[in-house]
Amino acid sequence: MAKRLKTAAHTRRNGIEPLPELASISAQTPLVRVDAEGSFSGWHWLATGLDEVRAILSDDHRFSMIPPPTQMHGAAGRVEIGNLLRYDPPEHTRLRKMLVPEFTVRRIRRLEPFVTEIVTDCLDALELAGPPADLMPTFALPVPGLVGCALLGVPRDDAADLARHFISTSAAATDHRTDPRERERMRAAGNAFVTYIRRLVRQKRRDPGDDLLGMLIREHGADVTDEELTGIAATLLGSSIENVGGMLALAPLALLQHPDQLALFLDRPELIDQAVEELLRYVSSVPNSIPRYATTDVRVGDQVIRTGEVVMCSLLAVNRAQLPGVPQDTLDITRDSSGHIAFGHGIHHCLGASLSRLELRIALPALFRRFPGLRLTVPAEQLRYRTWTPNYGVDVLPVVW
Amino acid sequence: MEIRVDRERCAGSSLCLSYLPEVFDQSDDDGKVLLRTPVPGADMEEAVRGVAARCPTGAITLHARDAQDA
């Protein structure tokens, strides 16, 4: 066995910044074996090069989302019904095909007035309560939570409770890997979340509305089980809250840390689309792709990944160190960073990418226009960053204005 | 240059039509790519190449139309 690199550069960060080591790994060893803390096999492959990451993520035949029995441990071995990130073709194709028409650019664009209304409501409530405030439960999480609930057809009265259940499944006060009480609390909240959605699916079966669940049932009702619908809805809502929520916290943070870019962001509203792309690239709030498992021996560059071996792809490394036309790793909202892979690559490219872009395009300028004096109440280095979840972020974002 | 799209392969990411709505479109029925302009003008070629390279599933390919083009 060739040597393994001992590094945590792909799982640890320094605030929003990657560890400097990540860029050098990316430049020198774009596909390398690394020692992995907490991993069943003790090591995995780490891909940090643009070509290697694209090759692996687009090869859905030879790289599976489903852990082989040799890699099963804890939750990693469980197939989660309805979670598209746990499926390979042809089953993945069957489920994704039903969902894609609901997420077209035209469909999503129609939601614009509605997203604006949710953002305005959240900002009104924040302004009324006055400073200081924590932006996580007042802005970053409820915006995607309420948008996601409405998309699925969750009654508005239930949305706040449901989002709260979900948020407590992931908003651990401590690292859940070392705290059994925290793990138990998160498990209970997760159950409450899924139980609600299961009940919602049964109700939509009886009375399908104009929402996403209603449409799935009307158009594909015979081809999809209640458990699949529950899993689809839970994953869509959950990943929307986590991923857009992470961006709605870290993008304002990035702008606050770059006052020149924030000034440009406000002075030149016509830059909004490329500013959102640049923020997606720079923040890379999902730093690594879901692990892939080789289904056969695969040569990538000058390395051979053997059957059953695990590969992690660092989206952060590619976005921060490998994109052509992004010579300096700085935040620059005037640059064309549309080659980023913050939404992944291949057939698992984020289904909600257009919706996420819409939410960011509306919510970010609205936040800074409403509160032009927005600033953190603690130095950014003192924020507690979450390094143990797949989504990078902060639990608390304390601000005044 | 002629553009071809593999609708089987397309994952409906919407990237192509977000960048080049004059060349690419998306079906309301299945969410997959549609071609508005299969043979784009020379002034569009660079942009089309960029979009093809970014397609998450490699569903967009570019082909020379005749000997001159190649």
Interface residues (C-beta under 8 A of the other chain):
Chain A: S58 R96 K97 V100 P101 E102 F103 T104 V105 R106 R107 S338 G339 F343 G344 H345 G346 I347 H348 H349 C350 L351 A353 S354
Chain B: A11 G12 S13 S14 L15 L17 S18 Y19 Q26 S27 D28 D29 D30 G31 K32 G50 A53 R54 P56 T57 G58
